[in-house]
Amino acid sequence: MKKILFAAMAASLFCATTATAQENNNDSADFDRWMVRVRGVGVLPNESGDIGVIGGDADISSTFIPELDFTYFFTKNIAAELILGTSKHDVKTTGSDISAIGGPTSTDVDLGSVRLLPPTLTVQYHFYTFDGMFKPYVGAGINYTIFYDVKPGNTVHDVDYDNSVGFALQLGFDIKISDKFYINADAKQLFLNTDVTVDGSNLATGLSIPADVDINPLLLGVGIGYTF
């Protein structure tokens, strides 16, 4: 419920911001409304987990992905950006106690892999320096992460992840290299949590392992943008 409330508050803030931007906008403004970027992005989870029954912590692999984003400028300074990309991660527990089923008291448990689809919407403020050649920006927004294509590996029977709403902070810059093209560097911090249920019934009858996992990935990207 708290996540839904925070998401609603963020959405309301976004709507209020965009409405104000549109009211203040000059129809004769001489700037491009749209920017499309293609980036290569490193996805670096800062994970931790509260794992029931067997204890231990969570370990989620880093990865590198292509990403596409669309930015709409309401004014020269205020914009909204939607990013689209998907990543695949290997998952395991570390330091878990599986002595109850005849295993060691501290070991890693392979939980296979999962793909994340985290569409993220941010509202940005852009600064213009050096006659618009260098444009840093800051942003904040909301994220909805979908977990799919779960492959539990060879140890447990199945793994279930709850989709999640979170928040995002953003910092980046564009460097103009021609009338329409820009080089971009961007960093986003996503605040992402999911409830996980591991079905270990193949190891012990009725064994179900709950976990509360913070993923909180840092997304570091570089790419090229085009305005129109």
Backbone as a ProteinNet text record, in pm:
[ID]
protein_1_A
[PRIMARY]
MKKILFAAMAASLFCATTATAQENNNDSADFDRWMVRVRGVGVLPNESGDIGVIGGDADISSTFIPELDFTYFFTKNIAAELILGTSKHDVKTTGSDISAIGGPTSTDVDLGSVRLLPPTLTVQYHFYTFDGMFKPYVGAGINYTIFYDVKPGNTVHDVDYDNSVGFALQLGFDIKISDKFYINADAKQLFLNTDVTVDGSNLATGLSIPADVDINPLLLGVGIGYTF
[TERTIARY]
82.4	0	86.2	197.3	284.5	346.8	385.4	444.6	345.1	220.4	117.3	91.6	88.6	67.2	179	303.9	417.7	414.3	378	371	264.8	149.6	42.9	86.7	160.4	210.5	307.9	395.7	492.4	423.5	321.4	247.6	175.1	118.7	50.3	147.9	267.9	370	409.6	421.8	457.2	350.9	223.7	114.9	112.2	133.1	133.2	248.5	364.1	482.1	461.7	409.3	390.3	283.7	179.2	74.4	130.4	211.1	271.7	365	440.3	532.7	458.9	346.6	270.9	210	166	108.8	212.9	337.7	443.1	513.2	477.2	547.8	510.6	610.6	591.2	577.5	465.4	440.9	545.3	612.9	712	852.5	865	996.3	1073.2	1203.1	1284.9	1372.5	1309.1	1384.2	1311.7	1389	1331.2	1258.4	1140.2	1057.8	1104.9	1157.1	1185.8	1335.3	1379.3	1512.9	1500.3	1564.2	1569.9	1716.1	1742.4	1878.8	1889.2	2005.5	2042.4	2166	2159.4	2270	2314.2	2438.6	2485.1	2488.1	2428.7	2409.2	2463.3	2545.2	2585.4	2485.2	2432.6	2334.5	2405.7	2421.9	2502.8	2415.8	2361.5	2277	2355.4	2289	2342.1	2248.5	2259.1	2158.4	2182.1	2071.2	2073.6	1942.7	1943.2	1822.6	1800.2	1674.3	1632.8	1566	1638.8	1594.7	1547.6	1424.7	1368.2	1415.5	1393.6	1418.1	1567.1	1635.2	1775.4	1872.7	1822.3	1909.2	2001.9	2104.3	2200.3	2163.1	2227.4	2207.3	2183.7	2146.8	2121.1	2240.9	2263	2368.4	2309.7	2317.9	2260.2	2368.7	2385.2	2495.3	2472.1	2582.4	2577.9	2570.2	2528.4	2518.5	2528.3	2541.3	2549.7	2444	2363.6	2249.8	2240.4	2172.2	2133	2006.1	1991.7	1874.4	1829.5	1698.7	1638.5	1557.6	1570.2	1488	1432.3	1318.1	1248.7	1229.7	1268.8	1255.1	1170.5	1072.7	989.1	1012	1042.9	1068.7	941.9	892.7	779.1	824.6	943.1	1011.2	1156.4	1240.3	1381.4	1447.2	1391.6	1454.3	1385.7	1255.5	1179.5	1139.8	1170	1143.3	1101.3	1044.9	1012.5	1077.9	1136.7	1207.5	1151.4	1131.5	1089.8	1200.1	1252.2	1357	1299.2	1350.2	1306.7	1429.6	1431.5	1541.7	1509.7	1579.4	1557.6	1692.1	1703.5	1831.1	1808.8	1913.4	1909.2	2014	1974.2	2064.6	2065.5	2183.8	2196.5	2177	2107.8	2071.3	2111.8	2161.6	2190.8	2182.7	2171.4	2188.5	2333.5	2380.8	2516.2	2508.9	2591.6	2597.8	2472	2399.9	2274.4	2299.4	2212.3	2221.2	2119.8	2168.7	2078.6	2106.7	2153.7	2184.2	2058.1	1941.1	1816.4	1783	1839	1814.6	1943.1	2036.6	2158.8	2273.1	2261.3	2366.6	2452.6	2542.9	2631.8	2558.8	2621.5	2561	2585.4	2675.6	2699.9	2738.3	2647.5	2672.8	2593.1	2625.5	2550.9	2445.5	2327.4	2219.2	2186.3	2206.1	2180.2	2029.9	1986.5	1844.7	1821.7	1916.6	1897.4	1909.7	1819.8	1825.6	1686.3	1682	1555.6	1582.8	1484.7	1493.3	1407.6	1457.5	1387	1353.1	1228.2	1184	1142.2	1226.9	1199.6	1170.1	1056.4	1027	1027.3	1097.3	1117	1086.8	1003.7	965.9	1022.7	1101.9	1158.5	1121.2	1109.3	1094.8	1231	1278.3	1414.6	1416.5	1523.5	1553.8	1688.9	1692.2	1812.3	1872.9	2005.3	2079.8	2151.9	2160	2227.4	2354.3	2468.9	2596.6	2674.4	2769.3	2852.4	2766.2	2666.3	2575.1	2502.2	2470.3	2396.2	2480.4	2611.1	2698.2	2707.2	2696.3	2703.3	2578.3	2499.4	2370.2	2358.3	2397.6	2373.5	2226.8	2182.8	2044.3	2035.9	1929.7	1896.4	1751.4	1718.4	1582	1542.3	1412.4	1357.2	1226	1191.1	1066.4	1031.4	952.2	901.8	938.4	941.8	981.8	884.6	850.7	773	851.3	892.7	976.1	895	904.6	838.7	945.6	925.2	1015.5	956	1035.7	982.4	1093.4	1056	1149.3	1235	1168.5	1239.3	1284.2	1412.5	1467.3	1534.1	1474.4	1519.3	1651.1	1707.3	1831.6	1808.1	1914.5	1908.6	1894.7	1884.9	1883.1	1742	1662.8	1527.5	1424.4	1299.4	1192.9	1147.6	1131.9	1082	1114.2	1113	1131.9	1027.7	961.4	859.1	898.3	893.8	926	801.7	775.5	664.6	709.9	628.2	654.8	652.8	723.1	745.6	745.8	694.1	700.6	812.4	893.3	1002.2	1025.6	1131.2	1165.5	1298.4	1323.8	1446.9	1501.4	1632.9	1703.6	1799.4	1824	1897.8	1990.7	2106.2	2202.9	2273.1	2286.2	2350.9	2383.6	2436.1	2464.6	2464.8	2435.9	2444.3	2548.2	2631	2728.6	2692	2669.6	2627	2744.5	2725.1	2831	2790.8	2661.7	2613.4	2478.9	2410.5	2284.2	2179.8	2186.2	2083.3	2135.8	2264.9	2318.2	2395.2	2383	2447.4	2513.1	2622.4	2678.6	2621.4	2583.8	2516.8	2587.3	2592.1	2631.6	2525.4	2489.4	2373.2	2392	2347.9	2348.6	2211.4	2157.2	2029.3	2044.4	1985.5	1975.6	1829.8	1801.8	1666.4	1656.6	1546.9	1521.4	1415.9	1462.6	1380.6	1384	1264.7	1250.4	1150	1172.9	1077.1	1065.5	946.2	923.9	943.8	1025.3	1061.2	1014.4	961.3	924.7	994.8	1077.5	1151.9	1081	1044.5	980.3	1089.7	1118.7	1220.2	1159.4	1039.6	969.4	1040.3	1130.4	1208.1	1318.7	1351.1	1454.5	1395.9	1280.2	1209.6	1061.2	978.6	835	779.2	712.8	648.8	743.8	871.6	968.4	943.5	911.1	892.1	976.6	1059.3	1154	1116.9	1067.3	1035.5	1160.5	1164	1275.5	1227.8	1282.1	1257.9	1389.3	1392.8	1519.3	1519.3	1620.2	1647.3	1747.8	1713.5	1802.8	1877.4	1805.4	1861.9	1975.4	1948.4	2056.9	2098.3	2228.2	2283.1	2298.8	2242.3	2249.4	2342.8	2453.4	2551.6	2553.5	2519.6	2505.9	2578.9	2620.5	2673.8	2607.7	2586.8	2521.2	2516.3	2426.4	2411.4	2263.5	2235.4	2098.7	2073.4	1948.8	1905.9	1782.4	1780.6	1667.6	1589.6	1458.4	1373.3	1248.1
-119.9	0	125.5	122.3	239.3	267.5	160.7	179.6	243.7	197.7	252	397.8	432.3	571.1	659.8	616	695.5	711.7	605.4	613.5	713.2	712.6	806.9	950	972.3	1106	1152.1	1060.6	1096.4	1126.8	1047.5	1070.9	1204.2	1239.1	1367.3	1483.2	1468.5	1571.8	1587.3	1474.5	1479.2	1553.3	1521.8	1587.4	1737.1	1774.3	1916.3	1988.6	1924.4	1985.6	2005.6	1901.5	1911.9	2014.4	2022.6	2121.5	2262.5	2286.5	2418.7	2450.5	2349.9	2371.7	2410	2344.4	2373.9	2514	2554.9	2688.2	2796.4	2769.6	2868.4	2863.6	2767.6	2748.7	2855.7	2901.4	2997.9	2921.9	2940.8	2866.2	2893.1	3004.8	3038.9	2995.3	2912.6	2870.9	2799.6	2828	2774.8	2659.5	2553.9	2437.5	2311.7	2205.1	2076	2014.9	1961.5	1902.4	1762.9	1686.6	1546.1	1517.4	1428.5	1369.7	1218.6	1145.9	999.4	961.3	876.8	833.5	682	635.4	494.1	489	407.7	398.9	253.6	237.4	113.8	136.6	45.7	69.5	-47.5	-15.1	-113.2	-114.2	-231.7	-246	-311.7	-233.7	-276.5	-284.8	-402.5	-414.8	-388.7	-325.3	-309.5	-386.6	-517.8	-606.1	-641.2	-672.3	-729.8	-804	-906.3	-986	-1034.7	-1039.7	-1099.6	-1232.3	-1341.1	-1471	-1557.4	-1605.4	-1688.1	-1832.4	-1909	-2053.6	-2088.1	-2052.3	-2093	-1978.7	-1855.9	-1742.9	-1709.8	-1630.9	-1590.4	-1456.6	-1426.5	-1300	-1328.3	-1222.4	-1236	-1188.7	-1251.5	-1211.1	-1208.4	-1091.4	-1072.8	-1019.9	-1081.2	-1045.5	-910.9	-843.9	-723	-763.5	-668.8	-698.2	-570	-583	-469.3	-487.8	-382.5	-395.1	-275.3	-290.1	-173.9	-112.6	17.6	86.5	195.8	215.3	318.4	411.1	542.3	634	745.4	797.8	906.2	1020.2	1141.4	1259.1	1363.6	1418.1	1526.1	1651.4	1763	1890.7	1975.5	2005	2095.1	2240	2269.6	2397.4	2362.7	2464.8	2436.5	2368.4	2388.4	2335.9	2214.2	2202.6	2096.2	1989.7	1864.6	1753.7	1630.9	1534.3	1403.8	1296.8	1198	1091.7	954.7	871.3	733	642.6	555.1	462.9	322.7	252.3	116.5	28.1	-80	-175.1	-296.4	-405.7	-526.2	-590.5	-649.7	-708.8	-848.8	-931.4	-1067.9	-1080.2	-1141.5	-1152.6	-1295.2	-1341.4	-1466	-1435.7	-1526.1	-1502.2	-1622.4	-1592.9	-1700	-1643.7	-1731.6	-1691.1	-1717.8	-1648.9	-1672.8	-1695.3	-1785.8	-1812.4	-1871.4	-1951	-2009.4	-2141.2	-2169.1	-2289.6	-2392.2	-2495.5	-2600.1	-2733.3	-2725.8	-2847.6	-2928.4	-2861	-2932	-3034.1	-3017.5	-3115	-3189.5	-3191	-3269.4	-3195.8	-3063.9	-2986.4	-2914.1	-2829	-2754.6	-2641.3	-2586.4	-2477	-2340.3	-2333.1	-2206.9	-2237.4	-2208.3	-2239.8	-2145.5	-2145.6	-2069	-2158.3	-2102.6	-2177.4	-2110.6	-2183.7	-2131.1	-2116.7	-1995.2	-1970.6	-1939.8	-1976.5	-1962.3	-1818.3	-1778.9	-1645.1	-1586.4	-1454.6	-1384.1	-1262.8	-1224.2	-1101.5	-993.4	-870	-753.9	-658.1	-612.4	-507.5	-389.2	-284.9	-175.9	-42	-25.3	106.4	213.2	322.9	427.6	563.4	640.3	774.6	876.8	969.9	1075.6	1212.8	1308.9	1450.4	1514.6	1589.6	1642.2	1794.4	1852	1993.5	2001.5	2066.8	2078.2	2217.1	2220.6	2346.1	2367.7	2492.4	2525.1	2604.1	2548.2	2615.6	2616.6	2710.7	2722.3	2727.6	2818.7	2839	2710.8	2628.9	2506.4	2390.4	2405.6	2296.4	2186.7	2227.4	2132.7	2149.9	2041.8	2051.3	1944.1	1975.9	1882.7	1884	1776.4	1768.4	1681.8	1705.1	1621.9	1577.2	1463.8	1413.6	1323.3	1303.5	1212.1	1157.5	1035.9	979.5	846.7	769.3	641.5	530.4	410.8	291.5	178.4	100.6	-21.4	-136.5	-231.4	-341.4	-469.9	-530	-657.3	-766.6	-873.9	-988.5	-1097.2	-1147	-1247.5	-1343	-1444.5	-1546	-1602.2	-1643.9	-1698.9	-1841.7	-1867	-2002.1	-2039.3	-2131.9	-2156.6	-2232.6	-2279.9	-2355.2	-2500	-2565.6	-2709.2	-2744.7	-2642.8	-2671.9	-2675.8	-2571.8	-2563.7	-2586.4	-2604.4	-2634.4	-2510.6	-2397.1	-2276.1	-2154	-2036.2	-1909.1	-1811.4	-1740.9	-1643.6	-1505.4	-1404	-1266	-1179.1	-1093.1	-997.8	-873.8	-830.6	-703.8	-590.2	-481	-381.2	-239.2	-145.3	-1.9	58	145.3	208.8	350	409.4	546.9	550.7	660.7	675.2	816.6	828	955	951.5	1066.6	1070.1	1190.7	1169.9	1276	1246.7	1348.1	1323	1451	1433.6	1550.6	1510.7	1609.6	1596	1693.9	1649.3	1735.1	1743	1863.6	1883	1861.6	1774.5	1749.2	1792.6	1822.6	1879.3	1945.5	1991.7	2061.1	1971	1841.2	1748.7	1638.6	1616.3	1500.7	1541.9	1455.4	1479	1349.9	1364.3	1254.1	1264.5	1151.8	1151.9	1059.6	1103.7	1018	1033.1	921.7	923	823	862.8	772.6	775.9	659.1	648.9	554.4	592.8	504.9	465.9	335.6	285	226.1	256.5	201	92.7	-31.9	-144.1	-256.5	-300	-409.3	-509.3	-637.6	-739.7	-848.3	-904.4	-1021.9	-1146.3	-1237	-1358	-1480.2	-1578.3	-1705.8	-1817.7	-1893.6	-2005	-2135	-2208.9	-2339	-2445.5	-2494.4	-2599	-2734	-2756.3	-2881.4	-3003.8	-2983.3	-3095.9	-3136.3	-3047.9	-3076.2	-3131.6	-3077.2	-3125.2	-3098.2	-3191.1	-3179.4	-3050.6	-2973	-2851.1	-2735.5	-2747.7	-2642.8	-2519.3	-2407	-2279.1	-2174.7	-2103.2	-2009.6	-1867.4	-1783.9	-1645.5	-1557.7	-1450.7	-1356.3	-1216.6	-1119	-978.7	-923	-888.8	-856.3	-712.6	-636.6	-505	-522.3	-472.4	-483.2	-351.2	-239.7	-104.9	-89.4	-114.7	-108.8	34.1	50.5	172.6	148.5	237.4	225.6	333.9	292.2	384.4	367.6	475.7	463	570.6	537	632.7	603	707.3	684.3	809.3	806.5	917.3	953.7	1084.3	1131.8	1212.3	1212.6	1286.8	1368.1	1497.2	1584.1	1616.1	1636.7	1675.8	1745.7
0	0	0	79.9	86.6	-49.3	-121.1	-253.8	-349.2	-343.9	-433.1	-400.9	-271	-230.4	-279.8	-262.8	-308.6	-459.6	-532.2	-677.5	-721.2	-652.2	-685.2	-660	-550	-520.2	-627.3	-670	-773.1	-905.3	-939.4	-1062.9	-1058.3	-942.1	-927.4	-944.2	-885.8	-900.7	-1045.7	-1115.6	-1257.3	-1337.4	-1313.2	-1386.7	-1359.2	-1231.4	-1196.9	-1264.1	-1267.3	-1329.1	-1478.4	-1545.6	-1689.3	-1724	-1642.4	-1668.8	-1656.3	-1552.3	-1535.2	-1650.1	-1693.3	-1803.9	-1930.7	-1957.1	-2077.1	-2070.5	-1951.1	-1937	-1962	-1918.8	-1931.4	-2066.2	-2147.5	-2272.6	-2375.2	-2447.7	-2555.6	-2686.2	-2757.1	-2879.7	-2986.9	-2977.9	-3078.8	-3039.2	-2934.5	-2886.7	-2997.7	-3004.4	-3113	-3063.1	-3012.3	-2967	-3011.9	-3027.5	-3065.4	-2946.3	-2974.4	-2868	-2826.5	-2921.1	-2896.2	-2902.5	-2817.2	-2827.1	-2810.2	-2900.6	-2891.5	-2872.1	-2774	-2747.2	-2752.9	-2794.3	-2783.4	-2694.7	-2591	-2496.1	-2477.2	-2438	-2377.5	-2228.3	-2151.7	-2008.5	-1926.2	-1827.9	-1728.9	-1615	-1582	-1473	-1355.3	-1247.2	-1133.1	-1007.8	-976	-856.3	-727.9	-632.7	-496.9	-405.3	-413	-357.8	-211.7	-144.6	-10.3	7.6	91.5	106.6	247.9	287.3	414	377	392.9	342.8	459.2	447.8	552.9	543.7	649.1	659.4	654.8	544.3	528.1	554.9	569.6	597	481.7	511.2	409.6	346.9	235.4	166.4	18.3	-55.7	-199.3	-280.3	-393.4	-486.7	-627.3	-692.2	-826.1	-918	-1032.5	-1121.5	-1188.9	-1223.6	-1305.9	-1452.4	-1536.9	-1679.4	-1760.2	-1891.8	-1983.3	-2090.7	-2115.5	-2206.4	-2300	-2413.8	-2494.6	-2435.9	-2451	-2396.5	-2491.9	-2500.3	-2584.1	-2495	-2517.6	-2438.7	-2525.1	-2481.5	-2550.5	-2451.7	-2492.1	-2408	-2479.5	-2407.8	-2461.2	-2379	-2447.9	-2382.2	-2382.3	-2263	-2248.4	-2263.8	-2210.4	-2229.5	-2260.8	-2279.3	-2305.3	-2185.7	-2066.7	-1945.9	-1886.4	-1903.3	-1837.6	-1939.7	-1905.8	-1997.5	-1918.2	-1988.5	-1931.2	-2017.6	-1952.4	-2024.1	-1986.3	-2087.2	-2066.9	-2119.3	-2034.6	-2078.2	-2093.7	-2194.2	-2224.1	-2241.3	-2169.4	-2179.9	-2094.2	-2118.2	-2038.4	-2008.9	-1890.9	-1850.2	-1793.6	-1805	-1751.9	-1642.1	-1530	-1415.7	-1361.6	-1322.5	-1248.4	-1099.9	-1030	-890.6	-805	-685	-589.6	-448.5	-350.3	-212.1	-173.5	-69.9	-19	131.7	179.6	323.1	381.6	304.1	352.6	426.2	523.1	604.9	554.8	488.8	438.6	509.1	633.9	710.4	740.5	741.9	770.7	663.2	544.5	436.5	401.8	498	481.3	415.1	397.1	333.8	434.9	388.8	479.5	551.6	654.1	731.1	667.5	572.5	501.6	358.1	265.3	125.5	36.5	-91.3	-190.3	-254.5	-278.7	-342.2	-475.4	-582.7	-716.6	-738.3	-774.8	-803.3	-951.5	-1035.5	-1179.3	-1226.2	-1315.1	-1374.5	-1388.8	-1408	-1428.4	-1515.7	-1594.5	-1673.6	-1608.3	-1616	-1561.8	-1675	-1675.4	-1767.6	-1680.9	-1670.2	-1575.1	-1642.9	-1713.8	-1770.3	-1661.7	-1689.6	-1589.1	-1650.2	-1581.5	-1626.1	-1529.3	-1582.8	-1498.3	-1552.8	-1461.9	-1496.9	-1476.4	-1576.7	-1575.6	-1582.1	-1528.4	-1549.7	-1619.4	-1736.7	-1818.7	-1804.7	-1790	-1784.1	-1917.5	-1961.7	-2087.6	-2056.6	-2095.4	-2074.8	-2206	-2217.3	-2336.9	-2463.3	-2458.8	-2572.2	-2612.6	-2514.7	-2541.2	-2589.6	-2592.5	-2635.7	-2528.7	-2403	-2291.7	-2207.5	-2194.1	-2126.7	-2017.9	-1894.7	-1784.7	-1742.3	-1678.2	-1631.2	-1507.3	-1431.8	-1315.8	-1331.5	-1271.8	-1285.5	-1170.7	-1158.2	-1058.1	-1112.6	-1072.6	-1125.3	-1062.6	-1135	-1086.6	-1183.8	-1128.1	-1202.6	-1171.2	-1273	-1251	-1312.4	-1230.7	-1278.7	-1290.3	-1408.3	-1436.8	-1441.1	-1365.3	-1364.4	-1454.6	-1547.3	-1640.1	-1683.3	-1760.4	-1811.3	-1697.9	-1591	-1475.2	-1505.7	-1487.1	-1502.1	-1371.1	-1294.4	-1157.5	-1144.8	-1254.6	-1245.9	-1205.6	-1158	-1131	-983.4	-895.5	-752	-695.8	-722.1	-666	-776	-731.7	-828.7	-905.3	-834.4	-900.6	-814.3	-878.8	-808.4	-860.6	-770.3	-808.3	-755.6	-845.6	-810	-826.2	-727.9	-739.1	-815.6	-913.3	-980.8	-878.5	-910	-806	-860.4	-777.6	-805.5	-720.7	-781.4	-708.2	-756.4	-707.1	-741.6	-814.5	-883.6	-959.9	-944.4	-932.9	-938.3	-1056.8	-1117.5	-1243.6	-1249.4	-1313	-1335.8	-1467.6	-1555	-1682.1	-1755.8	-1877.8	-1960.9	-2108.2	-2193.4	-2338.5	-2390.7	-2484.8	-2551.3	-2699	-2747.3	-2885.4	-2981	-3081.2	-3178.8	-3319.1	-3338.3	-3464.5	-3436.2	-3538.5	-3518	-3453.2	-3479.5	-3431.2	-3339.8	-3337.8	-3265.8	-3140.7	-3037.5	-2908.5	-2859.6	-2787.5	-2709.6	-2568.9	-2512.5	-2382.5	-2283.4	-2158.1	-2045.5	-1937.9	-1873	-1784.3	-1671.2	-1552	-1436.5	-1371.1	-1341.5	-1271.7	-1153.1	-1043.3	-926.9	-909.9	-925	-904.8	-764.4	-697	-564.8	-581.4	-583.6	-627.2	-524.5	-483.3	-387.9	-443.1	-415.7	-457.8	-351.9	-341.7	-257.6	-343.4	-294.7	-370	-292	-364.6	-303.4	-379	-308	-367.7	-333.6	-436.5	-419.3	-415.7	-294.2	-277.4	-247.7	-297.5	-266.2	-323.4	-419	-470.5	-372.7	-278.6	-179.2	-50.5	-10.7	108.5	88.5	126.7	103.9	164.7	81	127.6	156	119.1	149.8	62.7	127.9	60.5	133.8	60.6	120.5	78.8	171.5	138.7	151.2	73.6	81.3	44.4	115.6	85.7	31.9	-96.7	-163	-213	-172.2	-229.4	-342.7	-461.6	-576.9	-599	-596.9	-601.1	-702.6	-831.2	-929.6	-964.1	-989.7	-1047.7	-1197.4	-1279.2	-1424.1	-1477.4	-1539.1	-1594.8	-1746.2	-1818.9	-1963.6	-2041.2	-2161.2	-2258.9	-2392.5	-2472.8	-2600.9	-2685.1	-2780.3	-2874.3	-2883.9	-2896.9	-2904.8	-3030.7	-3073.7	-3192.2	-3156.6	-3191.1	-3160.2	-3286	-3268	-3381.6	-3329
[MASK]
++++++++++++++++++++++++++++++++++++++++++++++++++++++++++++++++++++++++++++++++++++++++++++++++++++++++++++++++++++++++++++++++++++++++++++++++++++++++++++++++++++++++++++++++++++++++++++++++++++++++++++++++++++++++++++++++++++

